[in-house]
Amino acid sequence: MVQEYAADIAAQMGITLSRVAVVDGKLLGCRDSHLLQLYSGGHMESVLIYQRELEDLQNGLGCARLEARIRAAITRLKMLLEPCQ
């Protein structure tokens, strides 16, 4: 679900994501958070997301902080994709 959410936000911002992955936080030693990895054009940016935000998203509730963090990561990714001027 969060993969589609991130891809939709990226599309609104004019970027196509080639891959969106969620790394289970338990593998990283965190019980209540995960790592959302966004890929495009051979580059990757990550954003920390919390279990509660995932649950809210699955229940149809919006989360402005989650959206803001995803937008920030996509902005960083766009900067990597743009040629230096």
C-alpha positions, -999 to +999 in steps of 0.1 A: +000+000+000+027+025+009+045+016-023+015+028-044+011+059-022+048+069-028+045+062-065+014+084-067+032+112-049+062+109-072+039+110-102+023+142-089+058+156-086+068+146-122+090+117-115+086+080-122+099+056-096+114+024-110+111+006-077+098+012-042+108-011-014+101-013+023+128-027+046+114-042+077+126-023+107+130-054+127+159-064+105+175-031+114+168-034+151+137-012+152+103-026+161+081+004+152+098+018+121+107+008+086+129+021+058+111+032+026+135+031-004+127+050-036+145+043-068+147+061-101+173+065-128+198+044-110+196+064-078+180+057-044+167+078-016+154+065+017+129+077+042+121+065+077+084+055+082+066+044+113+044+014+118+016+036+130+017+056+098+015+024+077-015+013+098-032+046+093-025+045+056-040+010+054-071+022+073-076+051+048-063+078+071-040+104+058-008+114+075+007+148+066+040+140+082+044+108+062+035+126+030+060+154+038+088+130+044+081+111+012+079+144-007+113+154+007+129+121-003+115+125-038+128+160-040+163+148-031+159+120-057+149+146-083+180+166-075+202+136-081+185+130-115+189+166-128+221+175-146+243+201-129+239+235-143 
